Amino acid sequence: MHVPTATPHPNFELYYTTTNTMPANTQESRIILAIEAVRSTKRMSLRAAAKTYGVPESSLRYRIKGRIEKHEKRNATHNLTESEEETLVRYIFDLDS
């Protein structure tokens, strides 16, 4: 019995890649460039900048309005502040050595 091998569609990248699968630093840099383009070029709309720089229009809109990225927010379920957490980690490492 012949089992066909899986070959990707000729336009695999076109059909299966989105800006959501883009590495965060690349998408972040594109969002920053798009924001600068919108602010410096009065004629460039958000939609045009999003299309030009390959970023979601909603992400661009939210960032211009001042929304903080998810990975920069501190989760509300954290019980310790960052400095308390660092101090505790140093203390545990000191106990270990």
N, C-alpha and C positions, 0 to 999 in steps of 0.2 A: 504494500500500500504506500502510495506516495503522499508524504506530508508536505504541504506547501510551506515555504519559509516566509517569515513575516518581513515584508519590506515596507519601509515607511512611505507614506503618500509623498509624491513629488513636492508638494507645497506644505510639508509637515509643519515647518516653522510658522507659516501663515495661518494654518488652521488650529494649531495646538499651543501656541505660545501667546501669552497675554502679558500685560504690564504687571499683573499680580505675581507672576513667576519670576520676574526680574529680580536680581540681587538687590537687597535693600540699599546698599551704598550707591549703586548705579541709579536706581530710581530716585533716591534722595537728591543726588546731584542734578538729575534732570528736572526735578521739581524746583530746585533752587534756581537753575537757569531759566526755567519758564517764568517763575515769579519775577526775576530780574527783567526779563523781556517784557512782561506785562507792565511793570512799573516804569521802565525806561522808554518804552515805545507806546505812546498814547493810542495808536491805531490798532495795536494787537489786542484782540479779545482773549478772554480766558479759553474759549473753545479753540481758537486758532493756536494759542500757545500750547494747550494740551495735546493737540494733534501734531504740531510741529516737533515737540519734545518727547512724544510718546508716553505721556503720563495720563492717568485718569483725570477727567475734568473735575470730578467731585473732590478728589484729593487736592488738586490745585486750588479750587475754590475755598475749601476748608482751611488750607494752610495760609492763604492770603488773609482770611478772616481771623487768623491767630490760633487755630486749633493746634494743640501739641500732639506730636506723634505718639502712638501707643507705646513704643519701646522706650520713650523718654519719660513716660508717666510712671510714678511709683504706685504699685498696686495697693489698693485700699486694705487688703488683707494682711499687709505687713504689720507686725507688732513692734518691730524695732526701727529706729531711724537708721539711715545709712551709717552714720558715725558710731552709733551703738553697735551695729552689726560688725563693723570693722574692728572695734575694740574687743568684742567678744571673740572674734576669729583670732586676733593676735594673742589674746589670753589663752585660748585653747592650744595654739601652736607653741606658746611658751611652756605650757604644762607638758606637752608631748616631748619637748627637747630636754 
